[in-house]
């Protein structure tokens, strides 16, 4: 699993800079429940607006894009292929912040510009203590702007007001014995709460606003728990969907990947079954879901299979091609690193041939499987390594990508040559002679490749091994099951839509 670059997010990370106690520590519910990791739940930021829980404006994405255009590299401009500005347009502010932390560690941009981008990102959140720390670090002062202090005081007042409004339902949820009395029937739950505990619909609404406020303060554990209970009680479908987006973000930021997968599946079903005002609105919703799901795809153990399954569904591929072609980078990386899904490679290459978007990862596949230009593929592989090293989601699969990419080059080259010079092949694989020879020996042993090495001549001699009819049939029908399922699901969805 890829490591998110924060102390509260997956994998190894640099500890965040010290900050004053967050506003979330004022939450009495958290004190009673014993927040296990409150100190690590302060570091991310939040977005506002649009049809989901909170979606951000584009101030910070424009700033990152400007930083990329202003950054110059003498050989290979890594900033040119930085997707932070594109991804940030479709992410919640809390989900964007790990990307900025990662950029800061990679030193792609000047640190002062990253800190300024963080402040821009935090301006519409309630994590003002963290914003104050960044301001002090950026300007080298201990003084905080008066408007930031005034906002902090107002946030404290708002938090206390929301605590009072949600006190009855929060106290109820704090007692596991009482929670067990709830059922899956929402009507029963509402009547039970009203009659037995004097908790009405206004208290349920207060719970939603309180959970939303906790999320803004960085208390993702509390937000996820409150939103989970809210969804079991609310009867407002729109607000229930909004709560599901918020819970999805909270589970991502808690590294609860199994639960996040369940949230992702529920959101997908909600998007496909909801009656949108226009088809374009549904396309937008799919695009947002795909971007948020990148955290799951590159952290969950089955994530790379899931991204291939989802992206190759026709409706989601249309959304990608229409609004977010940059996501083809992640699909290409998932296919390259997933040896069990090589049958999808041909379909992917066909898609890439017709796309205007390109980066070293997609260009590598085109050079190798369309142009059969091994020299260009070798150059693109070197560039891929730099791109992977500086991509938040792909840095964790860098070695695996390079290994499989070399295997692609070797296999493709072997298909059209009978005798191969190891020295020449080492150059194409970006390896020295001895390392290349050892790598080829291990490959022949592990894959039972019909080849042998002539050490004296320094060559690899390929044997002729035509595939059997059985192997050809298996290869052609590998993806038949998934494609049949996708087709039947599409037909069923259309039939249900017409019936409604």
C-alpha positions as CSV (number, residue, x, y, z in Angstrom):
1,X,0.0,0.0,0.0
2,X,1.2,3.5,-0.8
3,X,2.1,5.7,2.1
4,X,0.2,8.9,2.6
5,X,2.7,11.6,3.7
6,X,1.3,12.5,7.0
7,X,1.7,11.1,10.5
8,X,-2.0,10.4,10.6
9,X,-2.2,8.8,7.2
10,X,-0.9,5.4,5.9
11,X,2.7,4.4,5.9
12,X,5.9,6.1,7.0
13,X,5.7,9.9,7.1
14,X,7.5,12.9,8.4
15,X,5.9,14.1,11.7
16,X,3.8,17.2,11.1
17,X,4.9,20.5,12.5
18,X,3.9,21.3,16.1
19,X,0.7,23.2,16.6
20,X,-1.5,24.5,19.4
21,X,-4.3,22.2,20.6
22,X,-7.0,22.0,17.9
23,X,-10.5,23.4,18.4
24,X,-11.8,19.8,18.2
25,X,-10.4,19.2,21.7
26,X,-13.4,21.2,23.0
27,X,-15.7,18.3,22.1
28,X,-16.9,16.6,25.3
29,X,-18.1,13.6,23.3
30,X,-14.5,13.0,22.2
31,X,-13.3,13.2,25.8
32,X,-15.8,10.6,27.0
33,X,-15.2,8.3,24.1
34,X,-11.4,8.6,24.5
35,X,-10.2,9.7,21.1
36,X,-7.4,7.2,20.3
37,X,-5.6,9.3,17.8
38,X,-6.8,12.9,18.1
39,X,-3.3,14.3,17.7
40,X,-3.0,12.9,14.2
41,X,-6.4,13.9,13.1
42,X,-5.7,17.6,12.8
43,X,-3.5,17.8,9.8
44,X,-5.8,17.7,6.8
45,X,-8.1,20.3,5.3
46,X,-11.6,20.6,3.9
47,X,-13.5,21.9,0.9
48,X,-16.9,23.5,0.6
49,X,-19.8,23.7,-1.9
50,X,-21.3,21.6,-4.7
51,X,-23.3,18.4,-4.6
52,X,-21.2,16.3,-2.2
53,X,-20.1,16.8,1.4
54,X,-17.7,19.6,0.8
55,X,-16.0,20.4,-2.6
56,X,-13.4,23.0,-3.0
57,X,-12.8,26.1,-5.1
58,X,-9.9,26.3,-7.4
59,X,-7.7,28.9,-5.7
60,X,-5.1,26.4,-4.5
61,X,-5.2,24.3,-7.8
62,X,-4.5,27.5,-9.8
63,X,-1.6,28.3,-7.5
64,X,-0.1,24.8,-7.9
65,X,-0.5,25.0,-11.7
66,X,1.3,28.4,-11.7
67,X,4.1,26.9,-9.6
68,X,4.4,24.0,-12.1
69,X,4.7,26.4,-15.1
70,X,7.3,28.5,-13.2
71,X,9.5,25.5,-12.3
72,X,12.2,24.8,-14.7
73,X,14.4,21.7,-14.8
74,X,17.4,21.4,-17.1
75,X,16.8,17.8,-18.2
76,X,13.4,16.5,-17.3
77,X,10.8,18.9,-15.9
78,X,9.0,16.7,-13.3
79,X,6.7,19.6,-12.3
80,X,5.3,19.5,-15.9
81,X,3.7,16.1,-15.1
82,X,2.5,17.0,-11.6
83,X,-1.2,16.3,-11.4
84,X,-1.9,18.0,-8.1
85,X,-3.7,20.9,-9.7
86,X,-5.9,18.6,-11.8
87,X,-6.7,16.2,-9.0
88,X,-7.4,19.0,-6.5
89,X,-10.3,20.3,-8.7
90,X,-12.2,17.1,-7.8
91,X,-11.1,16.5,-4.2
92,X,-12.3,17.6,-0.8
93,X,-9.8,20.0,0.8
94,X,-9.0,17.5,3.5
95,X,-8.0,15.0,0.8
96,X,-5.9,17.6,-1.0
97,X,-3.7,18.4,2.0
98,X,-1.8,15.1,1.9
99,X,-0.8,15.9,-1.7
100,X,0.6,19.2,-0.7
101,X,2.5,17.6,2.2
102,X,3.9,15.1,-0.3
103,X,5.0,17.9,-2.7
104,X,6.7,19.7,0.1
105,X,8.7,16.6,1.0
106,X,9.7,16.0,-2.7
107,X,11.0,19.6,-3.0
108,X,9.5,20.0,-6.5
109,X,8.4,23.6,-5.7
110,X,9.9,26.2,-3.3
111,X,8.8,25.5,0.2
112,X,7.4,29.1,0.7
113,X,5.0,28.5,-2.2
114,X,3.8,25.2,-0.8
115,X,3.2,26.9,2.6
116,X,1.3,29.7,0.9
117,X,-0.8,27.1,-0.9
118,X,-1.5,25.4,2.5
119,X,-2.8,28.6,3.9
120,X,-5.0,29.2,0.9
121,X,-6.4,25.7,1.5
122,X,-7.0,26.2,5.2
123,X,-8.7,29.5,4.9
124,X,-12.2,28.0,4.6
125,X,-11.7,25.4,7.3
126,X,-12.0,25.4,11.1
127,X,-8.4,24.1,11.6
128,X,-7.2,27.6,12.5
129,X,-4.5,26.6,15.0
130,X,-2.8,24.7,12.2
131,X,-3.2,27.6,9.8
132,X,-1.7,29.9,12.4
133,X,1.3,27.6,12.7
134,X,1.9,27.6,9.0
135,X,1.5,31.4,8.9
136,X,4.1,31.8,11.6
137,X,6.5,29.4,9.8
138,X,6.0,31.2,6.5
139,X,6.5,34.7,7.8
140,X,8.9,34.0,10.7
141,X,6.8,35.6,13.3
142,X,4.9,34.7,16.5
143,X,2.0,37.1,15.7
144,X,-1.2,35.9,14.0
145,X,-3.4,38.1,11.9
146,X,-6.3,39.6,13.8
147,X,-8.9,38.2,11.4
148,X,-7.6,34.7,12.0
149,X,-7.9,35.2,15.8
150,X,-11.4,36.5,15.4
151,X,-12.4,33.5,13.3
152,X,-11.0,31.2,15.9
153,X,-13.1,32.8,18.6
154,X,-16.2,32.5,16.4
155,X,-15.5,28.9,15.6
156,X,-15.3,28.1,19.3
157,X,-18.7,29.8,19.8
158,X,-20.2,27.9,16.9
159,X,-18.8,24.6,18.3
160,X,-20.3,25.2,21.7
161,X,-23.7,26.1,20.2
162,X,-23.7,22.9,18.1
163,X,-22.7,20.8,21.1
164,X,-25.7,22.1,23.0
165,X,-28.1,21.4,20.1
166,X,-26.8,17.9,19.5
167,X,-26.3,17.0,23.2
168,X,-29.3,14.8,23.5
169,X,-28.6,12.6,20.5
170,X,-24.8,12.6,21.2
171,X,-25.5,11.3,24.8
172,X,-27.8,8.6,23.4
173,X,-25.1,7.5,20.9
174,X,-22.5,7.5,23.6
175,X,-24.3,4.6,25.3
176,X,-23.7,1.3,23.4
177,X,-26.6,-0.4,25.2
178,X,-29.0,2.2,23.9
179,X,-27.6,2.1,20.4
180,X,-28.2,-1.6,20.2
181,X,-31.9,-0.9,20.6
182,X,-32.0,0.8,17.1
183,X,-33.1,-1.3,14.1
184,X,-32.7,-1.0,10.4
185,X,-36.2,0.4,10.1
186,X,-35.8,4.2,10.1
187,X,-39.4,4.9,10.9
188,X,-39.2,2.7,14.0
189,X,-36.0,4.4,15.1
190,X,-37.5,7.9,14.8
191,X,-40.6,6.9,16.8
192,X,-38.5,5.1,19.4
193,X,-36.2,8.1,19.9
194,X,-39.1,10.5,20.1
195,X,-41.2,8.5,22.5
196,X,-38.5,7.1,24.7
197,X,-35.8,9.8,24.7
198,X,-37.5,13.0,23.4
199,X,-35.2,13.1,20.4
200,X,-37.0,14.6,17.4
201,X,-36.1,15.4,13.8
202,X,-34.5,18.7,14.8
203,X,-32.1,16.8,17.0
204,X,-31.2,14.4,14.1
205,X,-30.5,17.5,11.9
206,X,-28.4,18.9,14.6
207,X,-26.4,15.7,14.6
208,X,-25.6,16.2,10.9
209,X,-24.4,19.7,11.4
210,X,-22.4,18.7,14.4
211,X,-20.7,15.8,12.4
212,X,-20.0,18.2,9.6
213,X,-18.4,20.7,12.0
214,X,-16.3,17.9,13.6
215,X,-15.1,17.0,10.1
216,X,-14.1,20.6,9.5
217,X,-12.1,20.6,12.7
218,X,-10.2,17.5,11.7
219,X,-12.0,15.0,14.0
220,X,-12.5,12.3,11.4
221,X,-13.3,9.5,13.8
222,X,-16.1,11.4,15.5
223,X,-17.4,12.6,12.1
224,X,-17.4,9.1,10.7
225,X,-19.3,7.7,13.7
226,X,-21.9,10.5,13.8
227,X,-22.5,10.3,10.0
228,X,-22.9,6.5,10.2
229,X,-25.6,6.9,12.8
230,X,-27.1,9.9,11.0
231,X,-27.6,7.8,7.9
232,X,-29.5,5.2,9.9
233,X,-31.9,7.8,11.2
234,X,-32.3,10.4,8.4
235,X,-35.2,10.3,5.9
236,X,-33.8,13.0,3.6
237,X,-32.2,11.3,0.7
238,X,-30.2,14.3,-0.5
239,X,-28.7,14.9,3.0
240,X,-28.2,11.1,3.4
241,X,-26.1,11.1,0.2
242,X,-24.1,14.1,1.4
243,X,-23.4,12.3,4.7
244,X,-22.2,9.3,2.8
245,X,-19.6,11.4,0.9
246,X,-18.5,12.9,4.3
247,X,-18.2,9.4,5.8
248,X,-16.2,8.2,2.8
249,X,-13.7,11.1,3.2
250,X,-13.5,10.4,7.0
251,X,-12.8,6.7,6.5
252,X,-10.1,7.5,3.9
253,X,-8.4,9.9,6.3
254,X,-8.5,7.3,9.1
255,X,-6.9,4.7,6.8
256,X,-9.9,2.4,7.3
257,X,-9.7,1.0,3.8
258,X,-12.1,-1.9,4.2
259,X,-14.8,0.4,5.3
260,X,-13.9,3.0,2.7
261,X,-14.4,0.3,0.0
262,X,-17.9,-0.3,1.4
263,X,-18.6,3.5,1.2
264,X,-17.2,3.6,-2.3
265,X,-19.6,0.8,-3.4
266,X,-22.6,2.5,-1.8
267,X,-21.7,5.8,-3.4
268,X,-21.4,4.1,-6.8
269,X,-24.8,2.5,-6.4
270,X,-26.3,5.8,-5.3
271,X,-24.8,7.6,-8.3
272,X,-26.1,5.0,-10.8
273,X,-29.6,4.8,-9.3
274,X,-30.2,8.4,-8.6
275,X,-32.4,10.5,-10.9
276,X,-30.2,13.4,-11.9
277,X,-31.5,16.6,-13.5
278,X,-29.2,16.0,-16.4
279,X,-26.8,13.3,-17.7
280,X,-24.0,15.8,-17.3
281,X,-24.6,16.0,-13.5
282,X,-24.3,12.3,-13.3
283,X,-21.0,12.4,-15.3
284,X,-19.7,15.0,-12.8
285,X,-20.6,12.8,-9.9
286,X,-18.8,9.8,-11.4
287,X,-15.7,12.0,-11.9
288,X,-15.7,13.1,-8.3
289,X,-16.1,9.5,-7.1
290,X,-13.2,8.3,-9.3
291,X,-10.9,10.9,-7.9
292,X,-11.8,10.2,-4.3
293,X,-11.4,6.5,-4.9
294,X,-7.8,6.8,-5.9
295,X,-6.9,6.8,-2.2
296,X,-8.6,3.4,-1.9
297,X,-7.3,2.0,-5.2
298,X,-3.6,2.5,-4.2
299,X,-4.0,1.5,-0.5
300,X,-6.4,-1.4,-0.4
301,X,-4.9,-4.8,-1.1
302,X,-7.3,-5.4,-4.0
303,X,-7.3,-1.8,-5.1
304,X,-5.5,-2.3,-8.4
305,X,-8.0,-4.8,-9.5
306,X,-10.8,-2.5,-8.5
307,X,-9.5,0.4,-10.5
308,X,-9.2,-1.7,-13.6
309,X,-12.7,-3.1,-13.1
310,X,-14.2,0.4,-12.6
311,X,-12.3,2.4,-15.2
312,X,-13.0,-0.1,-18.0
313,X,-16.8,0.2,-17.4
314,X,-18.1,2.1,-20.4
315,X,-19.9,4.8,-18.5
316,X,-16.9,5.5,-16.3
317,X,-14.5,5.5,-19.2
318,X,-16.7,8.0,-20.9
319,X,-16.5,10.2,-17.8
320,X,-12.7,9.9,-17.7
321,X,-12.4,10.8,-21.4
322,X,-14.8,13.7,-21.2
323,X,-13.6,15.3,-17.9
324,X,-10.5,13.7,-16.5
325,X,-8.2,12.1,-19.1
326,X,-5.3,12.5,-16.7
327,X,-6.7,9.6,-14.8
328,X,-5.5,7.3,-17.6
329,X,-2.1,7.5,-16.0
330,X,-3.4,5.6,-12.9
331,X,-5.2,3.0,-15.1
332,X,-2.0,2.5,-17.1
333,X,0.1,2.1,-13.9
334,X,-2.4,-0.4,-12.5
335,X,-2.4,-2.5,-15.7
336,X,1.4,-2.5,-15.9
337,X,1.8,-3.6,-12.3
338,X,-1.0,-6.2,-12.3
339,X,0.3,-9.4,-13.9
340,X,-3.1,-11.1,-13.6
341,X,-4.8,-8.4,-15.7
342,X,-2.6,-8.3,-18.8
343,X,-5.5,-9.3,-20.9
344,X,-6.7,-5.7,-20.5
345,X,-3.5,-4.3,-22.0
346,X,-4.7,-4.4,-25.6
347,X,-7.9,-2.5,-24.7
348,X,-5.9,0.1,-22.8
349,X,-3.5,0.7,-25.7
350,X,-6.4,1.2,-28.1
351,X,-7.8,3.8,-25.7
352,X,-4.4,5.6,-25.4
353,X,-4.0,5.7,-29.2
354,X,-7.2,7.9,-29.5
355,X,-6.4,10.2,-26.6
356,X,-4.7,13.6,-26.7
357,X,-3.6,13.4,-23.1
358,X,-0.1,11.8,-22.6
359,X,2.6,11.6,-20.0
360,X,5.7,9.3,-19.8
361,X,3.6,6.4,-18.4
362,X,1.0,6.4,-21.2
363,X,3.7,7.2,-23.8
364,X,5.7,4.2,-22.7
365,X,2.9,1.8,-23.7
366,X,2.3,3.6,-27.0
367,X,6.0,3.5,-27.9
368,X,6.3,-0.2,-27.0
369,X,3.0,-1.7,-28.2
370,X,2.0,0.6,-31.1
371,X,5.3,2.0,-32.5
372,X,7.6,-0.8,-31.4
373,X,10.2,1.9,-30.8
374,X,12.4,0.3,-28.2
375,X,14.8,3.3,-28.0
376,X,11.9,5.6,-27.3
377,X,10.4,3.1,-24.8
378,X,13.7,3.0,-22.9
379,X,13.8,6.8,-22.7
380,X,10.1,6.9,-21.5
381,X,10.9,4.3,-18.9
382,X,13.6,6.5,-17.4
383,X,11.1,9.4,-17.3
384,X,8.5,7.1,-15.8
385,X,10.8,6.5,-12.9
386,X,11.0,10.3,-12.2
387,X,7.2,10.7,-12.6
388,X,6.4,7.8,-10.2
389,X,8.9,9.1,-7.7
390,X,6.9,12.4,-7.5
391,X,3.4,11.1,-7.9
392,X,1.5,10.9,-4.6
393,X,-0.5,7.7,-5.5
394,X,2.1,5.9,-7.5
395,X,5.3,6.3,-5.5
396,X,4.6,3.1,-3.6
397,X,4.6,0.9,-6.7
398,X,7.7,2.4,-8.3
399,X,9.9,-0.7,-8.1
400,X,7.1,-3.0,-9.2
401,X,6.3,-0.7,-12.1
402,X,10.0,-0.7,-13.3
403,X,10.2,-4.5,-13.0
404,X,7.1,-5.1,-15.0
405,X,7.9,-2.5,-17.6
406,X,11.3,-4.1,-18.2
407,X,9.5,-7.4,-18.6
408,X,7.2,-5.9,-21.2
409,X,10.2,-4.6,-23.1
410,X,12.0,-8.0,-23.0
411,X,8.9,-10.0,-24.0
412,X,8.1,-7.6,-26.9
413,X,11.6,-7.6,-28.1
414,X,11.8,-11.4,-27.9
415,X,8.7,-11.8,-30.1
416,X,10.5,-10.2,-33.0
417,X,14.0,-11.5,-32.5
418,X,15.6,-14.9,-32.4
419,X,19.1,-14.0,-31.1
420,X,19.5,-11.0,-28.8
421,X,22.7,-9.4,-27.7
422,X,22.7,-9.0,-23.9
423,X,24.8,-5.9,-23.9
424,X,22.3,-4.2,-26.3
425,X,19.3,-5.5,-24.3
426,X,20.9,-4.1,-21.0
427,X,20.9,-0.7,-22.6
428,X,17.2,-1.0,-23.5
429,X,16.4,-2.1,-20.0
430,X,18.5,0.7,-18.5
431,X,20.7,-1.8,-16.6
432,X,24.4,-2.8,-16.6
433,X,25.5,-6.0,-18.4
434,X,25.9,-8.2,-15.3
435,X,22.6,-7.1,-13.8
436,X,20.8,-7.6,-17.1
437,X,22.2,-11.1,-17.4
438,X,21.1,-12.1,-13.9
439,X,17.7,-10.6,-14.5
440,X,17.2,-12.5,-17.7
441,X,18.4,-15.8,-16.0
442,X,15.9,-15.3,-13.2
443,X,13.2,-14.4,-15.7
444,X,13.8,-17.6,-17.7
445,X,13.6,-19.7,-14.6
446,X,10.5,-18.1,-13.1
447,X,8.5,-17.8,-16.3
448,X,9.8,-21.1,-17.9
449,X,10.6,-19.0,-21.0
450,X,11.8,-21.1,-24.0
451,X,15.2,-19.4,-24.2
452,X,18.8,-20.0,-23.3
453,X,21.9,-17.9,-22.7
454,X,25.2,-18.2,-24.5
455,X,27.5,-16.6,-22.0
456,X,30.6,-16.7,-24.3
457,X,28.8,-14.9,-27.1
458,X,26.8,-12.8,-24.7
459,X,23.5,-13.5,-26.4
460,X,20.1,-14.8,-25.6
461,X,18.8,-17.4,-28.0
462,X,15.0,-17.7,-28.3
463,X,13.3,-20.9,-29.0
464,X,10.3,-21.3,-31.3
465,X,7.2,-22.1,-29.2
466,X,3.9,-21.6,-31.0
467,X,0.9,-21.3,-28.6
468,X,-1.6,-24.1,-28.6
469,X,-5.2,-23.7,-29.7
470,X,-6.2,-24.2,-26.0
471,X,-3.9,-21.3,-24.9
472,X,-5.3,-19.0,-27.7
473,X,-8.9,-19.7,-26.6
474,X,-8.1,-19.1,-22.9
475,X,-6.3,-15.8,-23.8
476,X,-9.2,-14.6,-26.0
477,X,-11.9,-15.4,-23.3
478,X,-10.1,-14.1,-20.2
479,X,-12.1,-10.9,-20.0
480,X,-15.3,-12.4,-21.3
481,X,-16.9,-12.9,-17.8
482,X,-16.3,-9.3,-16.7
483,X,-17.4,-7.9,-20.0
484,X,-20.6,-10.0,-20.0
485,X,-21.3,-8.9,-16.4
486,X,-20.9,-5.2,-17.4
487,X,-23.2,-5.6,-20.4
488,X,-25.9,-7.4,-18.4
489,X,-25.6,-4.8,-15.6
490,X,-26.0,-2.0,-18.2
491,X,-29.0,-3.6,-19.7
492,X,-30.6,-4.2,-16.3
493,X,-30.0,-0.6,-15.2
494,X,-31.5,0.8,-18.4
495,X,-34.5,-1.5,-18.1
496,X,-35.1,-0.4,-14.5
497,X,-34.7,3.2,-15.5
498,X,-37.4,2.8,-18.2
499,X,-39.7,1.0,-15.8
500,X,-39.5,3.8,-13.3
